[in-house]
Amino acid sequence: MSEGAAVSAARQRALDERLSGLGSLVVAFSGGVDSAYLAVRAHLVLAARALAVTADSASLADVQRQAALDLARQYAFAHRVIETRELEDEAYLRNDSDRCYRCKSELFRRLLPLAEREGYAHVAYGLIADDLSDFRPGHRAAAEAGVVSPLADVGITKDDVRSLSRMLGLPTWDRPASPCLSSRIPYGTAVTPEALRRIERAEEGLRALGFRELRVRHLGEIARVELAPAELSRLEDDALCEAARDAVRNAGYRDAVIDREGYRRGRLNEALQVIPLARV
């Protein structure tokens, strides 16, 4: 076993101890890489004392919703889908830099009563150690609500999650990160259901062309397409480049521009002052 694998394995053991010590919990499960690993691990450690819950709203892409359903079915863990209504919050729609705080506050307002009503001791979500150095307003919402973050608590990183997920056979182990659709809308630009659906259709069209890691940034009638740097060279094919732009136009945008710098994590946060987060 390599040194990196040994470190990841040690952190997984620490995670199992942390989960066992919590006794029972509801896991906020979006279907993404981190929450999928947490949901499966909680199921393996706590069995019937763990429940994964997916929040369904207009900001959740259909592909993400289906991924959550498929994983729960494949690993046979207790899973429920509930409705959240962040799009009824004017502050969320305004899309200030605390949009994620509004979203997570709404999520935890739904999960905490569910946990109390059904006898689960805690609510947990998939914050990882890497997130502590990024701009994460949702972490403030978790701290205020008393929601725990077991992965971050034991120092699990994104590399750990991917390595350990692969060892468990999770299909999510190499999937690109996939935050909510609202994250494609620059701060200060209003979030609307119409914009979210347009973004989703555009990204579906690009995936149909074989692109894996991407973001369609909503800039009004224009969209900026960000692809992983490793995939940018595919656009040297003029026909494929035009097909990519057509996919975005067909989603309802007047035109698309290709970002030649490519996608990088936390792009929209770069204009903000980032203060490292404390663990809760």
N, C-alpha and C positions, 0 to 999 in steps of 0.2 A: 504494500500500500504506500502510495506517495505521501509526502509530508502534507500536501494540501488536502488529500483525501482523509488523512488521519485527523487533521484539524476539524474538517467538516463532520466526521463521524463523532468526534468528541462533543462538538456543539449539538449534534442531534441527540446524543445521550443527555446532555444538559437540558435540551428542550423537552425531552420525554419526562424528565424529573419535574420540570416546571409545570408541564401540563398535568401530570399526576397530582402535584400539589394543589392545583387549582380545583380539583375535584370534579367539576362539571362546567361546561361552558357552551355558549352559542358563538359560532364563528361567522363573522361577516365574510361571505364567500362570493367574490365577483366572477370567479372562473379564471382569473389571471394566474400567473406563475406563482406568486408568493402565497396568495390566499388558498390556491389549490393544494400546495404543499402543506400548509397549516391545517386545512380541513381534513386531509387524508391522515396526517400524523395524529391529529386529535382523535380521529376515529379509531386508529390503531391502538392508541394509549387508553382512551376513555370509553370506547365502544358506545353503548347506548346513552352514556352521560355526555355525549357531544352531539350537537345539532348544527349543521351548516345552513345558513340562510342567505339567499341571493335577493338583493334589492332590485326590483324591476321598475324602470322608469324610462322616459324618452331619451335619457342620456346613456343608456346601456345599449350597445349595438346588439343586433340579433345574433351575430356570430358568437359574441361573448356569452349571451344568455344560453345559447345552445351548448356551448362548451361546458358551462357549469352543469347543465342537465346531464350531458353525456358522461362527465366525470363521476357525478354522484351515482349514476346508474352502473358504471363500470366497477366502481369500488364499493358499491352497496352501502354507502353511509347515509344516515338520516339527513334529509335535505328538504328545504321548503323555500318557496318563492313568495315574497311579499311585495306589496306596492309601496313605493316611496313617492313623495310629492314635492320634491325640491323645486320643480318648475312652477309651483304655486307661490313661491317665496320671491317677492319683488327684489330683495337684496341679492338673491342668487341670479335672477334674470339680468340684473344690472351688471353682473360679471366684474365686480371689483376683485382685487387681489386675494380677498378672503373667500372666494367662491367655494373652494374645497371645504372650508370651515362650515359654510352653510349646508353643503351637501352632507358632510359627515354628521353634523348636528341633527339633521333630519333622519339620517340612517339610525343613529343611536337612540333617538327618540322613539323609533319603532322597535328596535331590538331589546332595549332594556325592559320595557313592560312585558314583552314576550318571554324573556328569560325569567323574570320574576313570577309570571303567571304559571309557567310550566316547570319551575323548580330548578333552573340552571343557576349556578352560583355566580357566573361571570359572563361577560361579553368580551370577545377578543377580535382583533383584526390583524391584517398581515403586514404591518410595518416591519421593515428590516433595518439592520444596522446602517446600511448605506443611506437610508432616508434621513437619518439624523443630521446629516450635513447639508440637506437640500431644504428648499422652502416648502414646508408641509403644514399649511393651516389646519388640515384635518387632524393633525396630531394634537393641536390645542383643543379641538372638540372632544377628542378621546380622553384627554387629561381631565377636562371639565366633567365628563360623564362617568369617569372611573372605569373606562374601558382599558383592557390590558393588551399588551403587544408582546406575546411570548417570544417571537422570533428575534426581535430587537433586544429583548431582555437578556438573551443568552449569546448575543453577538453574531447571530447568523446573517451572512451577507448574501447578495444576489448570486455570487459564485457558489456559495454553499447550497443555496436553494436549488440551483440548476444541477449541481453535482448529486445532491441527495435525492432530488426528484428523479434523476436518471437511474439511480440505483434502485429506486422503488418502482421503476417502470412507468412513471407518470408521463402521459403524452404531452404534458405542458413543459417538460424540462427544457426544450429548446425553442419554445414559442417566443416571439417578440413580446415585449411589454405592451399592454393595451389598456391604458387609462380611459376614463369615460370620454364620450364624444365631445363634451363641453370643453375639454382641455385643448381642442383644436381651434378654439375661438379666442383671439387675443383679449387680454384684460381690457375692460372698458368698452368692448363691443357687446351689445346685448345678446344673450342666449335666447334663441327662439326654437320651437319645435321644428319649424321649417328649415332652419339652418342645420340643425342636428341631422335631419333626414337627408339633406343634401350632402353633408359630409359623409354620412354612412354609405350612400349610394356611390359616391365617388371612390371611396376606399374599397368597396366591394368590386367596383370595376377594375381598379388597379390590381387587386389580388387575383382577379380572373386572368390577368395578363402574366401572372407568375411572380409578381413582386411580393415579398414577405414582410419586410420591416419598413413601415411608411407612416407618414402623417399627411393628411390634407388639411392645410391651415385655411380657415375661412376668413377671407378678406373682402367681404361684401359680395360683389358680382364676380370677383376674381378669386381663384384659389391658388395657394402656393403648395406645390407638391414637394415633400421632403422624402427622399429614399435613403436607405442605409448606404453609406459610402461604397460598400462592396457591390451594391447593385446599380450604382450610377452608370457604370460603363455599359450597361445594356442599352442605355439611351443613345449610344453612339450609332445604333441602328435607327436611321431616320424614320423608317416605317413604324417601328415600335414606339419611338418617341411621340409620333403623331397619334398613334393608337392610345397612348397614355393620356395625352391631352384630350382626345375625343371622349375617353372614359369619364373625365372630369366634366367636360361640356355636357355630356349626356345626362349627368346627374343634376344639371340645372345651372351650372356656372357659365358665364359668358366666355371665360377663357381660363387657362391655367398657365402658371409660370413654374418652371422647374428650378428648384434651389440647387445650384451646382455645388454648394458646400455639403449638401446631404443632411440627413437627419442626425440629431444628437439629443440625448436625454436632457430634459429640463430647459429646452430652448426658450420657451415663453417666460421662464423665471429669470433669465439672464439680466433683464432690465430692473429686477428687484434686488434689494439688499437681502442677502441670505444670511441668516443667523443660525448656527448650529443648534439643534434641538436637544433638550434634555430628555432622558428616558422617564417614562411614567411607571 
